[in-house]
Amino acid sequence: MLTVYIGIMGRKFDENDRELWSVYGGRLIGRSLSWAIFFAIGFYGAAILGWTNDWIVGMGGITWIATTLFGIFAGKSKQTGDRASQGWMDKLTVIAPFVFLLGLMFLLSWGLHQSLIWPGDTPSKGSHVSRAGGMPGHNAPGIYLRAESAAGSPVVTARDIDSPAPWERFLNIAEEKYGQMELRFKTPWTLPIVAATALMAALLLSWRVNINLFSLHHFYRNRLSRCYLGATNTGRRPHLLTGFDPKDDLALAELAGQRPFHIFGTSINLNRGRQLAWQNRRAASFAFTPLYSGYEPASHQVKGGYRPTAEYGKDNAASPVQVGSVMAISGAAANPNQGFHTSPAVAFLMTVFNVRLGHWCGDPVHEKSWRKRDPGLSLRYWLAELTGTADLDRPFVNLSDGGHFENLGIYELVRRRCRVILASDAGCDPKYAFDDLAEAIRKCYTDFGVEFEFKSKVDAIRPQGDDTLPAGDRISERHYAIAEIKYPGAKGLTGTLIYLKSSLTGDLPPDIMHYRRTHNSFPHESTADQFFDESQFESYRHLGYEAAMRSLAMMRENNELPPELG
């Protein structure tokens, strides 16, 4: 009808009107088709399951569970997420959410059917059931004939030899299934009462279930605090059962007088918005510091803001922002909304299974929400995670791993026009493609007009030799590269970027090289591995120490150190 209306109006509409109604019509058609599909599965799903052979239903259920589980693991894997990759795991992450949604709809349809029929509606023992077509105007033979004795032992169990066609059999089963619900709908108030009850339950859960508490954020935060902050708590008294001590953590604002000045980089997810130039990045930098916390996108179309960290999210008597919390948010890689890695299908799957490490924080631009710890009603924010559509149109914003925007921390330091920036690239990059470095340079130039001129070749960090050589035989010339930072505006204002990367040179100690020969992926093992054993942890620690000391000595020898470092 909408298309006919646009056609009839003809010359009365200009191009803008036609564009407006075309967009409206497209969205209306899309939502109508989605509703029709969901309604059809919800209404006929139980009948389809009854019509299908039991072994097919069983195999379908096993396939559904297996595909869903593998899809979750693939979505968290470092082997997926590359736009250029078309491996089987990438394809699985695309297919799995739709398989899960289809199976879930059938399961809900069956559950809804079971909840709407009276316990006494189904045939019981001692009864006689005869199906003879059942559809008006049909004389087709029935699906089954069953007779049982009064004692309940079967006397006759037979199927009609002249069984109906599959489609007719399906219609018979559908009539039987939904005929059982007749007693439920004898009064016109049944459906409104069911709908109102479901709505009230949704609102109650949205109010009482805290979206930030009902996630993996606190699970992650508590363990990071125990590992890295508890080590310096000399008076630590952990709980006998949990092993945690609340005094391990401390308020971020307490670090205001310490040097170096702490900046925790996170990503504010912008997967839906009016900024067309950000369709690829889909995130912006959100920084937590001991003094101020907030964001300032490099765009005149998006307004940012900062608030005092000592008051941010304090929510009256509650404690202010904690170091453990911002540390966990800064490393919240597994999240439905994850910047340029976001996939709506994977977001749906991760939200349903609560694989959510991110956090909802008050928007610093909003006059009231920035002081609050959590959203009052969780439903709209849960839906934003479910559909992968976090943006700035809500009082609270979704924050996740800083690497979902820029993984090296260079961006925020360039914003502050630092004279010397030391960037340590410990990301998983087995091909030495330098993706994180390239992204940082690209965003700094796009947003700030800052250029980087490398004085030494970055390729010197890449292992030399043929890929067919044994593990440990391909080594790098050096661990670092140096670039001059050219800031715009102020005449002559420059800086120095010292870029360090996990790599192996030929003069490293034997224990490091031995670990390399026995572990081919070292030093670029997947960051998804959260459980290092002693030898693995020590190998990375020792490599980091040796790389830093040898790079410093080489820079002094080559007179490459900036004046600020002597």
C-alpha positions in Angstrom: 0.0 0.0 0.0 2.8 2.4 0.8 4.4 1.8 -2.6 1.0 2.4 -4.3 0.6 5.6 -2.3 4.0 6.9 -3.4 3.1 6.1 -7.0 -0.3 7.8 -6.9 1.2 11.0 -5.3 3.5 11.2 -8.3 4.4 14.8 -9.0 3.3 16.0 -5.6 6.4 14.4 -4.1 9.8 15.8 -4.5 13.0 13.7 -4.3 13.4 14.3 -0.6 9.8 13.1 0.1 10.3 10.0 -2.0 13.6 9.2 -0.2 11.9 9.6 3.2 9.0 7.3 2.3 11.3 4.8 0.6 13.4 4.5 3.8 10.3 4.3 5.9 8.8 1.7 3.6 12.0 -0.4 3.5 12.1 -0.5 7.3 8.4 -1.3 7.6 8.8 -4.2 5.2 11.8 -5.5 7.0 10.1 -5.4 10.4 7.0 -6.9 8.9 8.8 -9.8 7.4 10.8 -10.4 10.6 7.6 -10.4 12.6 5.9 -12.8 10.1 8.8 -15.3 10.3 8.9 -15.2 14.1 5.1 -15.5 14.4 5.0 -18.4 12.0 7.7 -20.3 13.9 6.2 -19.5 17.2 2.7 -20.6 16.1 3.6 -23.6 14.0 6.8 -24.6 15.7 5.3 -27.2 18.1 3.3 -28.7 15.2 6.5 -29.0 13.1 8.3 -30.7 15.9 5.4 -33.2 16.3 5.3 -33.8 12.6 9.0 -34.4 12.2 10.5 -37.9 13.0 11.9 -38.2 16.5 15.4 -39.1 15.3 15.5 -36.0 13.1 14.4 -33.8 16.1 17.1 -35.4 18.2 19.9 -35.0 15.7 18.7 -31.4 15.1 19.0 -30.7 18.8 22.5 -32.1 19.0 23.6 -30.1 16.0 22.0 -27.0 17.4 23.8 -27.3 20.7 27.2 -28.1 19.0 26.9 -25.3 16.5 26.1 -22.8 19.2 28.9 -23.8 21.5 31.5 -23.9 18.7 30.2 -20.5 17.5 30.8 -19.0 21.0 34.3 -20.3 21.1 35.0 -19.2 17.6 33.7 -15.7 18.3 36.2 -15.4 21.2 39.1 -16.8 19.2 41.9 -14.7 17.9 41.6 -16.6 14.6 38.4 -14.8 13.8 37.5 -11.1 13.4 39.9 -10.3 10.5 37.9 -8.8 7.7 40.1 -10.3 5.1 39.9 -13.8 6.5 37.4 -16.3 5.1 38.4 -19.4 7.0 35.9 -22.0 8.3 35.9 -20.4 11.8 34.9 -17.0 10.4 32.1 -18.6 8.5 31.0 -20.5 11.7 30.7 -17.2 13.6 28.4 -15.9 10.9 26.2 -19.1 10.8 26.1 -20.1 14.4 24.0 -17.1 15.8 21.2 -17.7 13.2 21.2 -21.5 13.9 20.9 -20.7 17.6 18.1 -18.2 17.0 16.2 -20.7 14.8 16.5 -23.5 17.4 15.6 -21.1 20.2 12.4 -20.1 18.4 11.3 -23.7 18.0 12.2 -24.4 21.7 10.2 -21.4 22.8 7.3 -22.4 20.6 7.2 -25.9 22.2 7.5 -24.4 25.7 4.7 -21.9 25.0 2.5 -24.7 23.7 3.1 -26.8 26.8 2.4 -23.9 29.1 -0.9 -23.1 27.4 -2.6 -26.5 27.4 -4.4 -27.8 30.4 -2.9 -31.0 32.0 -6.1 -32.9 31.3 -6.3 -31.9 27.7 -4.1 -34.6 26.3 -5.3 -38.2 25.9 -4.8 -40.3 29.0 -4.5 -44.0 29.6 -7.7 -45.9 29.2 -8.9 -43.5 26.5 -9.7 -44.1 22.9 -8.2 -41.7 20.3 -9.2 -41.8 16.7 -7.9 -39.4 14.1 -9.7 -39.4 10.8 -8.4 -36.5 8.9 -9.9 -33.9 11.2 -9.8 -31.0 8.7 -13.1 -29.6 7.4 -13.9 -31.0 4.0 -11.3 -33.7 4.2 -11.9 -37.4 4.1 -8.3 -38.5 4.4 -7.5 -41.3 6.7 -6.3 -40.4 10.2 -2.8 -40.3 11.5 -3.2 -43.1 14.0 -5.7 -45.3 15.8 -5.0 -46.3 19.4 -7.1 -48.3 21.8 -6.2 -49.1 25.4 -7.9 -51.2 28.0 -9.2 -49.8 31.2 -6.2 -51.2 33.0 -3.9 -49.2 30.8 -2.3 -52.1 29.0 -2.3 -51.7 25.2 -4.7 -53.9 23.3 -4.4 -52.5 19.8 -1.9 -50.2 18.4 -2.1 -49.6 14.6 -1.5 -47.1 12.0 -3.8 -46.7 9.0 -2.3 -48.3 6.0 -3.5 -45.5 3.7 -1.7 -42.7 5.6 -2.2 -39.1 4.5 0.3 -37.0 2.6 3.0 -35.3 4.6 1.4 -31.8 4.2 -2.0 -33.2 5.2 -0.4 -35.0 8.1 1.2 -31.7 9.3 -2.2 -30.0 9.1 -3.8 -32.7 11.2 -1.1 -32.5 13.8 -1.4 -28.7 13.9 -5.2 -29.0 14.4 -4.6 -31.4 17.2 -1.9 -29.3 18.9 -3.9 -26.1 18.9 -7.2 -27.8 19.6 -5.7 -28.8 23.0 -5.5 -25.1 23.9 -9.2 -24.4 23.3 -10.0 -24.4 27.1 -7.3 -21.7 27.6 -9.2 -19.2 25.4 -12.8 -19.6 26.5 -12.7 -16.1 27.9 -11.5 -13.0 26.0 -9.2 -12.0 28.8 -6.7 -14.8 28.6 -4.4 -13.3 26.0 -4.4 -9.8 27.5 -3.7 -11.3 31.0 -0.8 -13.4 29.6 0.7 -10.4 27.7 0.3 -8.0 30.7 1.9 -10.6 33.0 4.9 -11.0 30.6 5.3 -7.2 30.4 5.2 -6.7 34.1 7.7 -9.5 34.6 10.0 -7.9 32.0 9.8 -4.5 33.7 10.4 -6.0 37.1 13.4 -7.9 36.0 14.7 -4.8 34.1 14.4 -2.8 37.4 15.8 -5.4 39.8 18.5 -7.1 37.7 21.6 -4.8 37.4 23.0 -5.1 33.9 26.6 -4.3 35.3 26.4 -6.8 38.2 24.8 -9.5 36.0 27.9 -9.8 33.7 31.4 -11.1 33.8 32.9 -7.7 34.6 33.2 -8.2 38.4 34.4 -11.8 38.0 37.2 -10.4 35.8 37.9 -7.3 38.0 38.2 -9.3 41.2 40.8 -11.6 39.8 42.8 -8.8 38.2 42.8 -6.9 41.5 43.9 -9.9 43.4 46.7 -10.7 41.0 48.2 -7.2 40.4 47.0 -5.0 43.2 47.0 -7.6 46.0 50.7 -8.2 45.5 51.4 -4.8 47.0 48.9 -5.0 49.9 51.3 -5.9 52.7 48.4 -6.1 55.2 46.4 -8.4 53.0 43.7 -10.5 54.8 41.8 -12.5 52.2 38.5 -14.1 52.8 38.9 -17.8 53.7 36.5 -18.9 51.0 36.8 -16.4 48.1 40.5 -15.5 48.5 39.6 -11.8 47.9 40.4 -8.8 50.0 38.4 -5.7 49.3 41.4 -3.6 50.4 43.4 -4.8 47.4 41.6 -2.2 45.3 41.8 1.5 45.7 40.1 4.6 44.2 41.6 5.8 41.0 41.5 9.4 42.2 44.0 8.5 44.9 46.7 8.2 42.2 46.4 11.9 41.3 49.7 12.8 43.0 51.7 9.9 41.6 54.1 9.9 38.7 54.0 8.6 36.0 50.5 9.9 35.5 48.1 7.0 34.9 45.8 6.9 31.8 43.5 3.9 31.3 42.4 3.7 27.7 39.0 2.2 27.0 36.6 2.2 24.0 33.2 3.8 23.9 31.2 1.8 21.4 29.4 3.7 18.7 28.0 1.0 16.5 25.0 3.1 15.5 25.2 6.9 15.0 25.1 9.8 12.7 28.8 10.0 12.1 29.2 8.5 8.6 33.0 8.8 8.6 33.1 6.3 11.6 31.3 3.4 10.0 34.6 1.5 10.0 35.9 2.3 13.5 32.6 2.3 15.3 34.2 3.4 18.5 35.9 6.4 20.2 38.6 6.7 22.9 37.3 7.0 26.5 40.0 7.7 29.0 40.1 7.3 32.8 42.7 9.3 34.7 43.1 10.1 38.4 41.8 13.7 37.7 39.2 13.5 34.9 37.4 10.8 33.0 35.6 11.1 29.7 35.9 11.3 26.0 36.3 14.0 23.3 35.7 12.6 19.8 37.6 14.5 17.1 34.4 15.6 15.4 32.2 18.7 15.4 29.2 16.5 15.1 29.7 14.6 18.4 30.0 16.4 21.7 32.2 14.9 24.3 33.0 15.8 27.9 35.0 15.1 31.0 34.0 14.8 34.6 36.1 14.8 37.9 37.1 11.2 38.5 36.5 11.6 42.2 32.8 12.2 41.6 32.3 10.1 38.4 29.9 7.3 39.1 30.0 7.8 42.8 26.2 7.6 43.2 25.9 9.3 46.6 27.4 7.1 49.3 29.0 4.6 46.9 32.7 4.4 46.4 34.2 6.3 43.4 35.8 4.7 40.4 38.2 1.9 41.4 41.5 1.0 39.8 40.5 -2.6 39.4 37.3 -1.7 37.6 38.9 0.6 35.0 41.7 -2.0 34.6 39.1 -4.7 33.8 37.2 -2.4 31.4 40.4 -1.5 29.6 41.0 -5.3 29.0 37.4 -6.3 28.3 38.0 -7.9 25.0 35.1 -10.4 25.1 32.1 -8.1 24.7 29.1 -8.1 22.4 29.9 -4.5 21.3 33.6 -4.3 20.4 34.3 -1.4 18.2 35.3 -2.3 14.6 35.2 -6.0 15.5 31.4 -5.8 16.2 29.2 -8.3 14.4 25.4 -8.1 15.2 25.0 -11.9 14.9 28.0 -12.6 17.3 26.7 -9.8 19.6 23.4 -11.6 19.8 25.0 -14.9 20.7 27.4 -13.4 23.3 24.6 -11.5 25.0 22.3 -14.5 25.3 25.1 -16.5 26.9 26.2 -13.5 29.0 29.7 -13.4 27.6 29.9 -9.7 28.6 33.1 -8.2 30.1 32.2 -4.6 29.2 30.6 -2.0 31.4 27.8 0.6 31.1 28.9 3.9 32.6 27.1 7.3 32.7 27.7 9.5 29.7 29.9 12.4 30.9 27.8 14.7 28.7 24.6 13.8 30.4 23.8 16.1 33.3 22.5 13.4 35.7 23.7 10.0 34.6 27.4 10.7 34.9 27.1 10.6 38.7 25.3 7.2 38.7 26.9 3.9 39.0 24.4 1.8 36.9 21.3 2.3 34.7 18.0 2.3 36.6 16.2 0.1 34.0 18.4 -2.5 32.2 16.1 -3.6 29.4 17.0 -1.0 26.8 20.7 -1.4 27.4 20.4 -5.2 27.3 18.7 -4.9 23.9 21.5 -2.6 22.7 24.0 -5.3 23.5 21.8 -8.0 22.0 21.6 -6.2 18.7 25.1 -4.7 18.7 23.7 -1.1 18.5 25.4 0.7 21.4 25.6 4.5 20.7 25.5 7.9 22.3 21.7 8.3 22.3 21.3 6.9 25.8 22.2 8.3 29.2 24.7 5.5 29.7 27.5 4.4 27.3 29.0 1.0 26.7 32.8 0.8 27.4 35.0 -2.1 26.5 38.7 -3.0 25.7 40.7 0.0 24.6 42.0 -2.2 21.8 38.6 -2.0 20.2 39.6 1.5 19.2 43.4 1.7 19.4 45.5 -1.0 21.0 48.8 0.7 21.8 47.7 3.7 23.9 49.4 6.1 21.5 46.2 8.0 20.6 45.6 9.6 24.0 49.3 10.5 24.5 49.3 12.2 21.1 46.2 14.1 22.1 48.2 15.4 25.0 51.1 16.3 22.7 53.7 14.3 24.7 57.3 14.8 23.7 58.4 11.2 24.2 56.1 8.2 23.8 57.2 4.7 24.6 54.8 2.1 23.1 55.1 -1.6 23.9 53.4 -3.8 21.3 52.7 -7.1 23.0 49.7 -8.1 20.9 49.4 -11.3 19.1 50.9 -10.7 15.6 52.5 -13.9 14.3 52.7 -12.5 10.8 54.3 -9.2 11.9 51.8 -7.2 10.0 52.0 -4.3 12.5 48.2 -3.9 12.4 48.0 -2.1 15.7 50.8 0.4 14.8 49.1 1.1 11.5 45.8 1.7 13.1 47.3 4.1 15.7 49.1 6.1 13.0 46.0 6.3 10.8 43.8 7.5 13.6 46.3 10.1 14.9 46.6 11.6 11.4 42.9 11.5 10.7 41.8 13.0 14.0 44.8 15.3 15.0 46.7 15.8 11.8 49.8 14.3 13.5 52.4 12.7 11.2 55.0 10.0 12.1 58.3 9.9 10.2 60.3 6.7 11.1 64.0 7.2 11.4 64.6 3.4 11.4 62.9 0.7 9.4 60.0 -1.1 11.1 60.8 -4.1 8.9 64.0 -4.7 10.9 61.7 -6.0 13.6 60.2 -8.6 11.3 62.0 -12.0 11.4 64.4 -12.6 8.5 64.7 -15.7 6.5 62.4 -18.3 4.8 59.2 -19.3 6.5 60.2 -23.0 6.0 63.1 -22.6 8.4 62.8 -24.4 11.8 61.3 -22.6 14.7 63.9 -20.4 16.4 66.1 -20.0 13.3 64.3 -17.0 11.9 65.4 -14.0 14.0 65.0 -10.2 13.9 67.7 -7.5 13.6 66.2 -5.5 16.5 63.3 -5.1 18.8 62.5 -1.5 18.2 61.8 1.3 15.8 62.0 5.1 16.3 59.8 7.8 14.7 59.6 11.5 14.8 56.2 12.9 15.8 55.3 16.1 13.9 52.5 18.0 15.7 50.5 20.5 13.7 49.9 24.1 14.7 52.8 24.9 17.0 55.9 25.7 14.9 58.7 23.3 15.5 56.8 21.2 18.1 57.9 17.6 17.6 58.1 14.4 19.7 59.7 11.0 19.6 57.9 7.6 19.4 59.9 4.6 20.6 58.1 1.5 19.4 59.0 -1.9 21.0 57.6 -5.2 19.8 57.7 -8.8 20.9 60.5 -10.3 18.7 63.5 -12.5 18.9 67.1 -11.5 18.1 70.1 -13.9 17.9 71.8 -12.8 21.1 69.0 -13.7 23.6 69.7 -16.0 26.6 69.4 -19.8 26.1 66.3 -20.2 28.2 64.3 -17.9 25.9 65.5 -19.5 22.7 64.8 -23.0 24.2 61.2 -22.0 24.9 60.9 -20.7 21.4 62.2 -24.0 19.9 59.7 -26.0 21.9 56.8 -23.5 21.3 56.5 -22.5 17.7 54.0 -19.6 18.3 56.2 -17.9 21.0 56.4 -14.8 21.4 53.0 -14.4 19.7 50.8 -16.9 21.4 47.1 -16.0 21.5 46.1 -13.5 24.1 43.0 -15.6 24.7 45.3 -17.9 26.8 44.6 -16.5 30.3 46.4 -19.3 32.1 50.2 -19.2 31.8 52.3 -21.8 33.5 55.5 -20.9 35.3 57.9 -21.5 32.3 55.6 -19.6 29.9 55.2 -16.6 32.2 58.9 -16.5 32.9 59.8 -16.7 29.2 57.7 -13.7 28.4 58.9 -11.7 31.4 62.6 -12.4 30.6 62.0 -11.6 26.9 60.5 -8.2 27.8 63.4 -7.4 30.1 66.0 -8.4 27.6 64.2 -6.6 24.7 64.0 -3.3 26.7 67.6 -3.4 28.0 69.2 -4.4 24.6 67.1 -1.8 22.7 68.2 0.9 25.2 71.8 0.0 24.8 71.5 0.0 20.9 69.8 3.4 20.9 72.6 4.8 23.0 75.2 3.3 20.8 73.5 4.7 17.7 72.8 8.1 19.3 69.0 7.5 18.8 67.8 8.5 22.2 65.8 11.7 22.4 67.3 14.5 24.5 64.6 14.1 27.2 66.0 10.6 28.0 69.7 11.6 27.9 
